[in-house]
Amino acid sequence: MSGFKSEIIYDHYKETFQQQVKYLSQRNKYFILLLGLGAVLFFQLTNLTSINNLIEGLIQSNVSDSITLEVAFIHSFLIFTILDLQ
């Protein structure tokens, strides 16, 4: 009986630890993503023209040459992304 009880406790501990490791890795990924988005938003606010030219260049080179986005749209998208991740 004692061996069965200790096996159940060990299985519970093992599963709990695996869930904790999964949660911590997901938390770290979200933290790095939020840090990156915050940095982009900060640089967009401090140096508006060069960051917007860089973002527009990335969008045009990866998506299409005919797409033009407003600065306010990019700024709003970054803010809503940060708020959604929190």
N, CA, C and O atoms as a Maestro MAE file, in Angstrom:
{
 s_m_m2io_version
 :::
 2.0.0
}

f_m_ct {
 s_m_title
 :::
 protein
 m_atom[344] {
  # First column is atom index #
  i_m_mmod_type
  r_m_x_coord
  r_m_y_coord
  r_m_z_coord
  i_m_residue_number
  s_m_chain_name
  s_m_pdb_residue_name
  s_m_pdb_atom_name
  i_m_atomic_number
  :::
  1 25 0.814 -1.190 0.000 1 A "MET " " N  " 7
  2 3 0.000 0.000 0.000 1 A "MET " " CA " 6
  3 2 0.863 1.262 0.000 1 A "MET " " C  " 6
  4 15 0.559 2.229 -0.698 1 A "MET " " O  " 8
  5 25 1.912 1.246 0.767 2 A "SER " " N  " 7
  6 3 2.782 2.418 0.846 2 A "SER " " CA " 6
  7 2 3.483 2.682 -0.479 2 A "SER " " C  " 6
  8 15 3.666 3.835 -0.871 2 A "SER " " O  " 8
  9 25 3.879 1.606 -1.176 3 A "GLY " " N  " 7
  10 3 4.534 1.774 -2.476 3 A "GLY " " CA " 6
  11 2 3.589 2.350 -3.516 3 A "GLY " " C  " 6
  12 15 4.007 3.145 -4.358 3 A "GLY " " O  " 8
  13 25 2.325 1.962 -3.471 4 A "PHE " " N  " 7
  14 3 1.321 2.470 -4.397 4 A "PHE " " CA " 6
  15 2 1.082 3.959 -4.160 4 A "PHE " " C  " 6
  16 15 0.975 4.742 -5.103 4 A "PHE " " O  " 8
  17 25 1.002 4.333 -2.888 5 A "LYS " " N  " 7
  18 3 0.768 5.742 -2.541 5 A "LYS " " CA " 6
  19 2 1.961 6.601 -2.952 5 A "LYS " " C  " 6
  20 15 1.779 7.703 -3.470 5 A "LYS " " O  " 8
  21 25 3.165 6.115 -2.729 6 A "SER " " N  " 7
  22 3 4.339 6.899 -3.117 6 A "SER " " CA " 6
  23 2 4.457 6.991 -4.644 6 A "SER " " C  " 6
  24 15 4.968 7.986 -5.156 6 A "SER " " O  " 8
  25 25 3.996 5.974 -5.374 7 A "GLU " " N  " 7
  26 3 4.016 6.014 -6.834 7 A "GLU " " CA " 6
  27 2 3.029 7.066 -7.353 7 A "GLU " " C  " 6
  28 15 3.323 7.777 -8.314 7 A "GLU " " O  " 8
  29 25 1.873 7.160 -6.719 8 A "ILE " " N  " 7
  30 3 0.883 8.175 -7.100 8 A "ILE " " CA " 6
  31 2 1.431 9.579 -6.827 8 A "ILE " " C  " 6
  32 15 1.288 10.483 -7.650 8 A "ILE " " O  " 8
  33 25 2.054 9.743 -5.672 9 A "ILE " " N  " 7
  34 3 2.627 11.051 -5.329 9 A "ILE " " CA " 6
  35 2 3.744 11.402 -6.301 9 A "ILE " " C  " 6
  36 15 3.850 12.554 -6.723 9 A "ILE " " O  " 8
  37 25 4.580 10.433 -6.666 10 A "TYR " " N  " 7
  38 3 5.664 10.681 -7.614 10 A "TYR " " CA " 6
  39 2 5.110 11.061 -8.989 10 A "TYR " " C  " 6
  40 15 5.612 11.993 -9.616 10 A "TYR " " O  " 8
  41 25 4.083 10.352 -9.463 11 A "ASP " " N  " 7
  42 3 3.483 10.683 -10.754 11 A "ASP " " CA " 6
  43 2 2.886 12.083 -10.742 11 A "ASP " " C  " 6
  44 15 3.017 12.832 -11.711 11 A "ASP " " O  " 8
  45 25 2.227 12.431 -9.636 12 A "HIS " " N  " 7
  46 3 1.658 13.770 -9.517 12 A "HIS " " CA " 6
  47 2 2.767 14.826 -9.545 12 A "HIS " " C  " 6
  48 15 2.623 15.845 -10.221 12 A "HIS " " O  " 8
  49 25 3.846 14.606 -8.841 13 A "TYR " " N  " 7
  50 3 4.965 15.538 -8.813 13 A "TYR " " CA " 6
  51 2 5.570 15.676 -10.202 13 A "TYR " " C  " 6
  52 15 5.886 16.784 -10.634 13 A "TYR " " O  " 8
  53 25 5.733 14.556 -10.907 14 A "LYS " " N  " 7
  54 3 6.329 14.573 -12.232 14 A "LYS " " CA " 6
  55 2 5.464 15.366 -13.214 14 A "LYS " " C  " 6
  56 15 5.982 16.173 -13.986 14 A "LYS " " O  " 8
  57 25 4.151 15.138 -13.187 15 A "GLU " " N  " 7
  58 3 3.247 15.861 -14.073 15 A "GLU " " CA " 6
  59 2 3.190 17.349 -13.734 15 A "GLU " " C  " 6
  60 15 3.148 18.192 -14.629 15 A "GLU " " O  " 8
  61 25 3.188 17.662 -12.460 16 A "THR " " N  " 7
  62 3 3.170 19.062 -12.034 16 A "THR " " CA " 6
  63 2 4.441 19.775 -12.461 16 A "THR " " C  " 6
  64 15 4.389 20.926 -12.893 16 A "THR " " O  " 8
  65 25 5.568 19.114 -12.348 17 A "PHE " " N  " 7
  66 3 6.833 19.714 -12.750 17 A "PHE " " CA " 6
  67 2 6.866 19.938 -14.251 17 A "PHE " " C  " 6
  68 15 7.367 20.969 -14.698 17 A "PHE " " O  " 8
  69 25 6.352 19.010 -15.043 18 A "GLN " " N  " 7
  70 3 6.314 19.178 -16.496 18 A "GLN " " CA " 6
  71 2 5.413 20.349 -16.879 18 A "GLN " " C  " 6
  72 15 5.743 21.114 -17.786 18 A "GLN " " O  " 8
  73 25 4.296 20.492 -16.205 19 A "GLN " " N  " 7
  74 3 3.415 21.626 -16.475 19 A "GLN " " CA " 6
  75 2 4.080 22.944 -16.096 19 A "GLN " " C  " 6
  76 15 3.916 23.945 -16.794 19 A "GLN " " O  " 8
  77 25 4.817 22.951 -15.013 20 A "GLN " " N  " 7
  78 3 5.515 24.154 -14.572 20 A "GLN " " CA " 6
  79 2 6.605 24.554 -15.569 20 A "GLN " " C  " 6
  80 15 6.765 25.737 -15.868 20 A "GLN " " O  " 8
  81 25 7.341 23.591 -16.075 21 A "VAL " " N  " 7
  82 3 8.386 23.874 -17.062 21 A "VAL " " CA " 6
  83 2 7.765 24.428 -18.342 21 A "VAL " " C  " 6
  84 15 8.298 25.366 -18.935 21 A "VAL " " O  " 8
  85 25 6.645 23.855 -18.768 22 A "LYS " " N  " 7
  86 3 5.945 24.342 -19.961 22 A "LYS " " CA " 6
  87 2 5.464 25.773 -19.755 22 A "LYS " " C  " 6
  88 15 5.623 26.616 -20.638 22 A "LYS " " O  " 8
  89 25 4.881 26.048 -18.598 23 A "TYR " " N  " 7
  90 3 4.403 27.389 -18.285 23 A "TYR " " CA " 6
  91 2 5.546 28.396 -18.258 23 A "TYR " " C  " 6
  92 15 5.405 29.501 -18.783 23 A "TYR " " O  " 8
  93 25 6.662 28.037 -17.660 24 A "LEU " " N  " 7
  94 3 7.798 28.959 -17.573 24 A "LEU " " CA " 6
  95 2 8.389 29.251 -18.945 24 A "LEU " " C  " 6
  96 15 8.778 30.388 -19.212 24 A "LEU " " O  " 8
  97 25 8.465 28.268 -19.809 25 A "SER " " N  " 7
  98 3 9.001 28.526 -21.147 25 A "SER " " CA " 6
  99 2 8.060 29.418 -21.942 25 A "SER " " C  " 6
  100 15 8.511 30.280 -22.696 25 A "SER " " O  " 8
  101 25 6.743 29.216 -21.778 26 A "GLN " " N  " 7
  102 3 5.774 30.074 -22.451 26 A "GLN " " CA " 6
  103 2 5.839 31.500 -21.893 26 A "GLN " " C  " 6
  104 15 5.745 32.469 -22.648 26 A "GLN " " O  " 8
  105 25 5.998 31.625 -20.587 27 A "ARG " " N  " 7
  106 3 6.113 32.943 -19.964 27 A "ARG " " CA " 6
  107 2 7.349 33.676 -20.460 27 A "ARG " " C  " 6
  108 15 7.290 34.875 -20.731 27 A "ARG " " O  " 8
  109 25 8.465 32.970 -20.582 28 A "ASN " " N  " 7
  110 3 9.692 33.588 -21.069 28 A "ASN " " CA " 6
  111 2 9.550 34.041 -22.510 28 A "ASN " " C  " 6
  112 15 10.051 35.102 -22.884 28 A "ASN " " O  " 8
  113 25 8.862 33.235 -23.326 29 A "LYS " " N  " 7
  114 3 8.660 33.601 -24.724 29 A "LYS " " CA " 6
  115 2 7.810 34.866 -24.834 29 A "LYS " " C  " 6
  116 15 8.126 35.762 -25.617 29 A "LYS " " O  " 8
  117 25 6.727 34.939 -24.046 30 A "TYR " " N  " 7
  118 3 5.881 36.127 -24.069 30 A "TYR " " CA " 6
  119 2 6.614 37.351 -23.538 30 A "TYR " " C  " 6
  120 15 6.401 38.456 -24.037 30 A "TYR " " O  " 8
  121 25 7.465 37.181 -22.544 31 A "PHE " " N  " 7
  122 3 8.217 38.307 -22.005 31 A "PHE " " CA " 6
  123 2 9.169 38.869 -23.048 31 A "PHE " " C  " 6
  124 15 9.273 40.086 -23.200 31 A "PHE " " O  " 8
  125 25 9.863 37.997 -23.766 32 A "ILE " " N  " 7
  126 3 10.790 38.458 -24.800 32 A "ILE " " CA " 6
  127 2 10.023 39.142 -25.925 32 A "ILE " " C  " 6
  128 15 10.478 40.154 -26.458 32 A "ILE " " O  " 8
  129 25 8.859 38.596 -26.292 33 A "LEU " " N  " 7
  130 3 8.041 39.213 -27.323 33 A "LEU " " CA " 6
  131 2 7.560 40.599 -26.886 33 A "LEU " " C  " 6
  132 15 7.610 41.550 -27.667 33 A "LEU " " O  " 8
  133 25 7.097 40.712 -25.646 34 A "LEU " " N  " 7
  134 3 6.663 42.016 -25.135 34 A "LEU " " CA " 6
  135 2 7.817 43.007 -25.047 34 A "LEU " " C  " 6
  136 15 7.645 44.195 -25.319 34 A "LEU " " O  " 8
  137 25 8.978 42.521 -24.672 35 A "LEU " " N  " 7
  138 3 10.148 43.387 -24.608 35 A "LEU " " CA " 6
  139 2 10.508 43.907 -25.994 35 A "LEU " " C  " 6
  140 15 10.817 45.087 -26.157 35 A "LEU " " O  " 8
  141 25 10.469 43.028 -26.988 36 A "GLY " " N  " 7
  142 3 10.762 43.429 -28.365 36 A "GLY " " CA " 6
  143 2 9.742 44.419 -28.895 36 A "GLY " " C  " 6
  144 15 10.109 45.417 -29.516 36 A "GLY " " O  " 8
  145 25 8.452 44.151 -28.655 37 A "LEU " " N  " 7
  146 3 7.413 45.082 -29.111 37 A "LEU " " CA " 6
  147 2 7.521 46.426 -28.399 37 A "LEU " " C  " 6
  148 15 7.322 47.480 -29.004 37 A "LEU " " O  " 8
  149 25 7.835 46.377 -27.119 38 A "GLY " " N  " 7
  150 3 8.021 47.633 -26.381 38 A "GLY " " CA " 6
  151 2 9.199 48.431 -26.906 38 A "GLY " " C  " 6
  152 15 9.139 49.658 -26.974 38 A "GLY " " O  " 8
  153 25 10.275 47.741 -27.279 39 A "ALA " " N  " 7
  154 3 11.435 48.434 -27.839 39 A "ALA " " CA " 6
  155 2 11.096 49.070 -29.185 39 A "ALA " " C  " 6
  156 15 11.484 50.207 -29.456 39 A "ALA " " O  " 8
  157 25 10.375 48.335 -30.023 40 A "VAL " " N  " 7
  158 3 9.974 48.894 -31.320 40 A "VAL " " CA " 6
  159 2 9.071 50.093 -31.112 40 A "VAL " " C  " 6
  160 15 9.233 51.112 -31.784 40 A "VAL " " O  " 8
  161 25 8.123 49.991 -30.195 41 A "LEU " " N  " 7
  162 3 7.225 51.104 -29.907 41 A "LEU " " CA " 6
  163 2 7.990 52.299 -29.346 41 A "LEU " " C  " 6
  164 15 7.697 53.440 -29.701 41 A "LEU " " O  " 8
  165 25 8.957 52.052 -28.480 42 A "PHE " " N  " 7
  166 3 9.769 53.139 -27.929 42 A "PHE " " CA " 6
  167 2 10.574 53.832 -29.023 42 A "PHE " " C  " 6
  168 15 10.608 55.061 -29.082 42 A "PHE " " O  " 8
  169 25 11.222 53.054 -29.889 43 A "PHE " " N  " 7
  170 3 12.000 53.651 -30.970 43 A "PHE " " CA " 6
  171 2 11.097 54.345 -31.984 43 A "PHE " " C  " 6
  172 15 11.504 55.323 -32.610 43 A "PHE " " O  " 8
  173 25 9.883 53.848 -32.147 44 A "GLN " " N  " 7
  174 3 8.951 54.510 -33.047 44 A "GLN " " CA " 6
  175 2 8.539 55.863 -32.483 44 A "GLN " " C  " 6
  176 15 8.368 56.824 -33.233 44 A "GLN " " O  " 8
  177 25 8.381 55.942 -31.171 45 A "LEU " " N  " 7
  178 3 7.992 57.213 -30.566 45 A "LEU " " CA " 6
  179 2 9.135 58.217 -30.539 45 A "LEU " " C  " 6
  180 15 8.909 59.416 -30.701 45 A "LEU " " O  " 8
  181 25 10.360 57.741 -30.338 46 A "THR " " N  " 7
  182 3 11.482 58.665 -30.222 46 A "THR " " CA " 6
  183 2 12.049 59.075 -31.574 46 A "THR " " C  " 6
  184 15 12.458 60.224 -31.743 46 A "THR " " O  " 8
  185 25 12.083 58.169 -32.534 47 A "ASN " " N  " 7
  186 3 12.656 58.469 -33.836 47 A "ASN " " CA " 6
  187 2 11.673 58.029 -34.903 47 A "ASN " " C  " 6
  188 15 11.862 57.006 -35.560 47 A "ASN " " O  " 8
  189 25 10.624 58.815 -35.065 48 A "LEU " " N  " 7
  190 3 9.461 58.416 -35.840 48 A "LEU " " CA " 6
  191 2 9.755 58.162 -37.314 48 A "LEU " " C  " 6
  192 15 9.301 57.159 -37.863 48 A "LEU " " O  " 8
  193 25 10.490 59.031 -37.954 49 A "THR " " N  " 7
  194 3 10.648 58.910 -39.408 49 A "THR " " CA " 6
  195 2 11.515 57.719 -39.813 49 A "THR " " C  " 6
  196 15 11.166 56.993 -40.744 49 A "THR " " O  " 8
  197 25 12.620 57.516 -39.138 50 A "SER " " N  " 7
  198 3 13.505 56.428 -39.565 50 A "SER " " CA " 6
  199 2 12.915 55.054 -39.281 50 A "SER " " C  " 6
  200 15 13.069 54.144 -40.096 50 A "SER " " O  " 8
  201 25 12.239 54.877 -38.141 51 A "ILE " " N  " 7
  202 3 11.607 53.593 -37.819 51 A "ILE " " CA " 6
  203 2 10.455 53.317 -38.766 51 A "ILE " " C  " 6
  204 15 10.280 52.185 -39.218 51 A "ILE " " O  " 8
  205 25 9.665 54.343 -39.072 52 A "ASN " " N  " 7
  206 3 8.552 54.139 -39.994 52 A "ASN " " CA " 6
  207 2 9.043 53.797 -41.390 52 A "ASN " " C  " 6
  208 15 8.436 52.972 -42.072 52 A "ASN " " O  " 8
  209 25 10.132 54.419 -41.825 53 A "ASN " " N  " 7
  210 3 10.713 54.060 -43.121 53 A "ASN " " CA " 6
  211 2 11.218 52.619 -43.106 53 A "ASN " " C  " 6
  212 15 11.064 51.894 -44.090 53 A "ASN " " O  " 8
  213 25 11.811 52.211 -42.007 54 A "LEU " " N  " 7
  214 3 12.296 50.838 -41.889 54 A "LEU " " CA " 6
  215 2 11.142 49.835 -41.905 54 A "LEU " " C  " 6
  216 15 11.217 48.822 -42.601 54 A "LEU " " O  " 8
  217 25 10.080 50.101 -41.149 55 A "ILE " " N  " 7
  218 3 8.926 49.207 -41.118 55 A "ILE " " CA " 6
  219 2 8.247 49.154 -42.481 55 A "ILE " " C  " 6
  220 15 7.886 48.072 -42.944 55 A "ILE " " O  " 8
  221 25 8.069 50.297 -43.129 56 A "GLU " " N  " 7
  222 3 7.455 50.318 -44.455 56 A "GLU " " CA " 6
  223 2 8.316 49.577 -45.473 56 A "GLU " " C  " 6
  224 15 7.790 48.894 -46.352 56 A "GLU " " O  " 8
  225 25 9.633 49.710 -45.359 57 A "GLY " " N  " 7
  226 3 10.526 48.972 -46.250 57 A "GLY " " CA " 6
  227 2 10.421 47.470 -46.053 57 A "GLY " " C  " 6
  228 15 10.426 46.712 -47.023 57 A "GLY " " O  " 8
  229 25 10.325 47.033 -44.792 58 A "LEU " " N  " 7
  230 3 10.157 45.604 -44.517 58 A "LEU " " CA " 6
  231 2 8.829 45.079 -45.050 58 A "LEU " " C  " 6
  232 15 8.765 43.983 -45.606 58 A "LEU " " O  " 8
  233 25 7.776 45.864 -44.880 59 A "ILE " " N  " 7
  234 3 6.461 45.438 -45.367 59 A "ILE " " CA " 6
  235 2 6.462 45.374 -46.888 59 A "ILE " " C  " 6
  236 15 5.949 44.416 -47.465 59 A "ILE " " O  " 8
  237 25 7.028 46.379 -47.540 60 A "GLN " " N  " 7
  238 3 7.032 46.392 -48.997 60 A "GLN " " CA " 6
  239 2 7.908 45.290 -49.579 60 A "GLN " " C  " 6
  240 15 7.575 44.728 -50.622 60 A "GLN " " O  " 8
  241 25 9.015 44.975 -48.927 61 A "SER " " N  " 7
  242 3 9.890 43.935 -49.462 61 A "SER " " CA " 6
  243 2 9.337 42.536 -49.211 61 A "SER " " C  " 6
  244 15 9.596 41.624 -49.996 61 A "SER " " O  " 8
  245 25 8.580 42.352 -48.132 62 A "ASN " " N  " 7
  246 3 8.051 41.027 -47.810 62 A "ASN " " CA " 6
  247 2 6.633 40.781 -48.299 62 A "ASN " " C  " 6
  248 15 6.277 39.638 -48.587 62 A "ASN " " O  " 8
  249 25 5.817 41.818 -48.401 63 A "VAL " " N  " 7
  250 3 4.416 41.610 -48.754 63 A "VAL " " CA " 6
  251 2 4.151 42.034 -50.190 63 A "VAL " " C  " 6
  252 15 3.897 41.196 -51.056 63 A "VAL " " O  " 8
  253 25 4.209 43.307 -50.433 64 A "SER " " N  " 7
  254 3 3.902 43.814 -51.769 64 A "SER " " CA " 6
  255 2 4.403 45.254 -51.871 64 A "SER " " C  " 6
  256 15 4.511 45.964 -50.871 64 A "SER " " O  " 8
  257 25 4.700 45.663 -53.086 65 A "ASP " " N  " 7
  258 3 5.148 47.039 -53.298 65 A "ASP " " CA " 6
  259 2 3.997 48.025 -53.328 65 A "ASP " " C  " 6
  260 15 4.203 49.223 -53.132 65 A "ASP " " O  " 8
  261 25 2.793 47.542 -53.568 66 A "SER " " N  " 7
  262 3 1.655 48.445 -53.717 66 A "SER " " CA " 6
  263 2 0.965 48.780 -52.392 66 A "SER " " C  " 6
  264 15 0.086 49.642 -52.362 66 A "SER " " O  " 8
  265 25 1.344 48.119 -51.305 67 A "ILE " " N  " 7
  266 3 0.702 48.369 -50.014 67 A "ILE " " CA " 6
  267 2 1.387 49.544 -49.320 67 A "ILE " " C  " 6
  268 15 2.608 49.569 -49.167 67 A "ILE " " O  " 8
  269 25 0.582 50.507 -48.910 68 A "THR " " N  " 7
  270 3 1.094 51.629 -48.115 68 A "THR " " CA " 6
  271 2 0.283 51.693 -46.825 68 A "THR " " C  " 6
  272 15 -0.946 51.641 -46.852 68 A "THR " " O  " 8
  273 25 0.971 51.805 -45.714 69 A "LEU " " N  " 7
  274 3 0.316 51.865 -44.410 69 A "LEU " " CA " 6
  275 2 0.584 53.204 -43.760 69 A "LEU " " C  " 6
  276 15 1.667 53.774 -43.889 69 A "LEU " " O  " 8
  277 25 -0.408 53.685 -43.070 70 A "GLU " " N  " 7
  278 3 -0.253 54.924 -42.327 70 A "GLU " " CA " 6
  279 2 0.540 54.670 -41.044 70 A "GLU " " C  " 6
  280 15 0.533 53.567 -40.497 70 A "GLU " " O  " 8
  281 25 1.211 55.702 -40.587 71 A "VAL " " N  " 7
  282 3 2.002 55.616 -39.359 71 A "VAL " " CA " 6
  283 2 1.100 55.326 -38.167 71 A "VAL " " C  " 6
  284 15 1.466 54.549 -37.286 71 A "VAL " " O  " 8
  285 25 -0.062 55.937 -38.135 72 A "ALA " " N  " 7
  286 3 -0.984 55.738 -37.018 72 A "ALA " " CA " 6
  287 2 -1.460 54.288 -36.958 72 A "ALA " " C  " 6
  288 15 -1.662 53.751 -35.869 72 A "ALA " " O  " 8
  289 25 -1.641 53.647 -38.117 73 A "PHE " " N  " 7
  290 3 -2.074 52.254 -38.139 73 A "PHE " " CA " 6
  291 2 -0.996 51.349 -37.541 73 A "PHE " " C  " 6
  292 15 -1.308 50.468 -36.741 73 A "PHE " " O  " 8
  293 25 0.251 51.552 -37.914 74 A "ILE " " N  " 7
  294 3 1.355 50.743 -37.391 74 A "ILE " " CA " 6
  295 2 1.483 50.956 -35.884 74 A "ILE " " C  " 6
  296 15 1.663 50.001 -35.128 74 A "ILE " " O  " 8
  297 25 1.391 52.190 -35.462 75 A "HIS " " N  " 7
  298 3 1.478 52.521 -34.038 75 A "HIS " " CA " 6
  299 2 0.332 51.865 -33.260 75 A "HIS " " C  " 6
  300 15 0.564 51.282 -32.201 75 A "HIS " " O  " 8
  301 25 -0.885 51.953 -33.768 76 A "SER " " N  " 7
  302 3 -2.046 51.337 -33.110 76 A "SER " " CA " 6
  303 2 -1.924 49.823 -33.075 76 A "SER " " C  " 6
  304 15 -2.278 49.194 -32.078 76 A "SER " " O  " 8
  305 25 -1.423 49.233 -34.157 77 A "PHE " " N  " 7
  306 3 -1.247 47.793 -34.211 77 A "PHE " " CA " 6
  307 2 -0.267 47.330 -33.135 77 A "PHE " " C  " 6
  308 15 -0.509 46.319 -32.474 77 A "PHE " " O  " 8
  309 25 0.821 48.049 -32.954 78 A "LEU " " N  " 7
  310 3 1.791 47.682 -31.920 78 A "LEU " " CA " 6
  311 2 1.194 47.807 -30.524 78 A "LEU " " C  " 6
  312 15 1.423 46.945 -29.675 78 A "LEU " " O  " 8
  313 25 0.446 48.848 -30.282 79 A "ILE " " N  " 7
  314 3 -0.157 49.041 -28.963 79 A "ILE " " CA " 6
  315 2 -1.182 47.945 -28.682 79 A "ILE " " C  " 6
  316 15 -1.191 47.380 -27.589 79 A "ILE " " O  " 8
  317 25 -2.036 47.638 -29.641 80 A "PHE " " N  " 7
  318 3 -3.045 46.599 -29.431 80 A "PHE " " CA " 6
  319 2 -2.410 45.217 -29.283 80 A "PHE " " C  " 6
  320 15 -2.931 44.374 -28.553 80 A "PHE " " O  " 8
  321 25 -1.301 44.979 -29.963 81 A "THR " " N  " 7
  322 3 -0.605 43.706 -29.810 81 A "THR " " CA " 6
  323 2 -0.046 43.570 -28.394 81 A "THR " " C  " 6
  324 15 -0.144 42.507 -27.781 81 A "THR " " O  " 8
  325 25 0.532 44.637 -27.887 82 A "ILE " " N  " 7
  326 3 1.058 44.601 -26.523 82 A "ILE " " CA " 6
  327 2 -0.075 44.420 -25.514 82 A "ILE " " C  " 6
  328 15 0.059 43.647 -24.565 82 A "ILE " " O  " 8
  329 25 -1.181 45.122 -25.709 83 A "LEU " " N  " 7
  330 3 -2.305 44.966 -24.783 83 A "LEU " " CA " 6
  331 2 -2.927 43.588 -24.857 83 A "LEU " " C  " 6
  332 15 -3.395 43.068 -23.844 83 A "LEU " " O  " 8
  333 25 -2.941 42.985 -26.034 84 A "ASP " " N  " 7
  334 3 -3.499 41.646 -26.177 84 A "ASP " " CA " 6
  335 2 -2.624 40.597 -25.495 84 A "ASP " " C  " 6
  336 15 -3.146 39.622 -24.953 84 A "ASP " " O  " 8
  337 25 -1.329 40.775 -25.511 85 A "LEU " " N  " 7
  338 3 -0.427 39.800 -24.905 85 A "LEU " " CA " 6
  339 2 -0.418 39.880 -23.387 85 A "LEU " " C  " 6
  340 15 -0.033 38.920 -22.719 85 A "LEU " " O  " 8
  341 25 -0.828 40.994 -22.844 86 A "GLN " " N  " 7
  342 3 -0.855 41.115 -21.391 86 A "GLN " " CA " 6
  343 2 -2.072 40.463 -20.898 86 A "GLN " " C  " 6
  344 15 -2.314 40.438 -19.691 86 A "GLN " " O  " 8
  :::
 }
 m_bond[343] {
  # First column is bond index #
  i_m_from
  i_m_to
  i_m_order
  :::
  1 1 2 1
  2 2 3 1
  3 3 4 2
  4 3 5 1
  5 5 6 1
  6 6 7 1
  7 7 8 2
  8 7 9 1
  9 9 10 1
  10 10 11 1
  11 11 12 2
  12 11 13 1
  13 13 14 1
  14 14 15 1
  15 15 16 2
  16 15 17 1
  17 17 18 1
  18 18 19 1
  19 19 20 2
  20 19 21 1
  21 21 22 1
  22 22 23 1
  23 23 24 2
  24 23 25 1
  25 25 26 1
  26 26 27 1
  27 27 28 2
  28 27 29 1
  29 29 30 1
  30 30 31 1
  31 31 32 2
  32 31 33 1
  33 33 34 1
  34 34 35 1
  35 35 36 2
  36 35 37 1
  37 37 38 1
  38 38 39 1
  39 39 40 2
  40 39 41 1
  41 41 42 1
  42 42 43 1
  43 43 44 2
  44 43 45 1
  45 45 46 1
  46 46 47 1
  47 47 48 2
  48 47 49 1
  49 49 50 1
  50 50 51 1
  51 51 52 2
  52 51 53 1
  53 53 54 1
  54 54 55 1
  55 55 56 2
  56 55 57 1
  57 57 58 1
  58 58 59 1
  59 59 60 2
  60 59 61 1
  61 61 62 1
  62 62 63 1
  63 63 64 2
  64 63 65 1
  65 65 66 1
  66 66 67 1
  67 67 68 2
  68 67 69 1
  69 69 70 1
  70 70 71 1
  71 71 72 2
  72 71 73 1
  73 73 74 1
  74 74 75 1
  75 75 76 2
  76 75 77 1
  77 77 78 1
  78 78 79 1
  79 79 80 2
  80 79 81 1
  81 81 82 1
  82 82 83 1
  83 83 84 2
  84 83 85 1
  85 85 86 1
  86 86 87 1
  87 87 88 2
  88 87 89 1
  89 89 90 1
  90 90 91 1
  91 91 92 2
  92 91 93 1
  93 93 94 1
  94 94 95 1
  95 95 96 2
  96 95 97 1
  97 97 98 1
  98 98 99 1
  99 99 100 2
  100 99 101 1
  101 101 102 1
  102 102 103 1
  103 103 104 2
  104 103 105 1
  105 105 106 1
  106 106 107 1
  107 107 108 2
  108 107 109 1
  109 109 110 1
  110 110 111 1
  111 111 112 2
  112 111 113 1
  113 113 114 1
  114 114 115 1
  115 115 116 2
  116 115 117 1
  117 117 118 1
  118 118 119 1
  119 119 120 2
  120 119 121 1
  121 121 122 1
  122 122 123 1
  123 123 124 2
  124 123 125 1
  125 125 126 1
  126 126 127 1
  127 127 128 2
  128 127 129 1
  129 129 130 1
  130 130 131 1
  131 131 132 2
  132 131 133 1
  133 133 134 1
  134 134 135 1
  135 135 136 2
  136 135 137 1
  137 137 138 1
  138 138 139 1
  139 139 140 2
  140 139 141 1
  141 141 142 1
  142 142 143 1
  143 143 144 2
  144 143 145 1
  145 145 146 1
  146 146 147 1
  147 147 148 2
  148 147 149 1
  149 149 150 1
  150 150 151 1
  151 151 152 2
  152 151 153 1
  153 153 154 1
  154 154 155 1
  155 155 156 2
  156 155 157 1
  157 157 158 1
  158 158 159 1
  159 159 160 2
  160 159 161 1
  161 161 162 1
  162 162 163 1
  163 163 164 2
  164 163 165 1
  165 165 166 1
  166 166 167 1
  167 167 168 2
  168 167 169 1
  169 169 170 1
  170 170 171 1
  171 171 172 2
  172 171 173 1
  173 173 174 1
  174 174 175 1
  175 175 176 2
  176 175 177 1
  177 177 178 1
  178 178 179 1
  179 179 180 2
  180 179 181 1
  181 181 182 1
  182 182 183 1
  183 183 184 2
  184 183 185 1
  185 185 186 1
  186 186 187 1
  187 187 188 2
  188 187 189 1
  189 189 190 1
  190 190 191 1
  191 191 192 2
  192 191 193 1
  193 193 194 1
  194 194 195 1
  195 195 196 2
  196 195 197 1
  197 197 198 1
  198 198 199 1
  199 199 200 2
  200 199 201 1
  201 201 202 1
  202 202 203 1
  203 203 204 2
  204 203 205 1
  205 205 206 1
  206 206 207 1
  207 207 208 2
  208 207 209 1
  209 209 210 1
  210 210 211 1
  211 211 212 2
  212 211 213 1
  213 213 214 1
  214 214 215 1
  215 215 216 2
  216 215 217 1
  217 217 218 1
  218 218 219 1
  219 219 220 2
  220 219 221 1
  221 221 222 1
  222 222 223 1
  223 223 224 2
  224 223 225 1
  225 225 226 1
  226 226 227 1
  227 227 228 2
  228 227 229 1
  229 229 230 1
  230 230 231 1
  231 231 232 2
  232 231 233 1
  233 233 234 1
  234 234 235 1
  235 235 236 2
  236 235 237 1
  237 237 238 1
  238 238 239 1
  239 239 240 2
  240 239 241 1
  241 241 242 1
  242 242 243 1
  243 243 244 2
  244 243 245 1
  245 245 246 1
  246 246 247 1
  247 247 248 2
  248 247 249 1
  249 249 250 1
  250 250 251 1
  251 251 252 2
  252 251 253 1
  253 253 254 1
  254 254 255 1
  255 255 256 2
  256 255 257 1
  257 257 258 1
  258 258 259 1
  259 259 260 2
  260 259 261 1
  261 261 262 1
  262 262 263 1
  263 263 264 2
  264 263 265 1
  265 265 266 1
  266 266 267 1
  267 267 268 2
  268 267 269 1
  269 269 270 1
  270 270 271 1
  271 271 272 2
  272 271 273 1
  273 273 274 1
  274 274 275 1
  275 275 276 2
  276 275 277 1
  277 277 278 1
  278 278 279 1
  279 279 280 2
  280 279 281 1
  281 281 282 1
  282 282 283 1
  283 283 284 2
  284 283 285 1
  285 285 286 1
  286 286 287 1
  287 287 288 2
  288 287 289 1
  289 289 290 1
  290 290 291 1
  291 291 292 2
  292 291 293 1
  293 293 294 1
  294 294 295 1
  295 295 296 2
  296 295 297 1
  297 297 298 1
  298 298 299 1
  299 299 300 2
  300 299 301 1
  301 301 302 1
  302 302 303 1
  303 303 304 2
  304 303 305 1
  305 305 306 1
  306 306 307 1
  307 307 308 2
  308 307 309 1
  309 309 310 1
  310 310 311 1
  311 311 312 2
  312 311 313 1
  313 313 314 1
  314 314 315 1
  315 315 316 2
  316 315 317 1
  317 317 318 1
  318 318 319 1
  319 319 320 2
  320 319 321 1
  321 321 322 1
  322 322 323 1
  323 323 324 2
  324 323 325 1
  325 325 326 1
  326 326 327 1
  327 327 328 2
  328 327 329 1
  329 329 330 1
  330 330 331 1
  331 331 332 2
  332 331 333 1
  333 333 334 1
  334 334 335 1
  335 335 336 2
  336 335 337 1
  337 337 338 1
  338 338 339 1
  339 339 340 2
  340 339 341 1
  341 341 342 1
  342 342 343 1
  343 343 344 2
  :::
 }
}
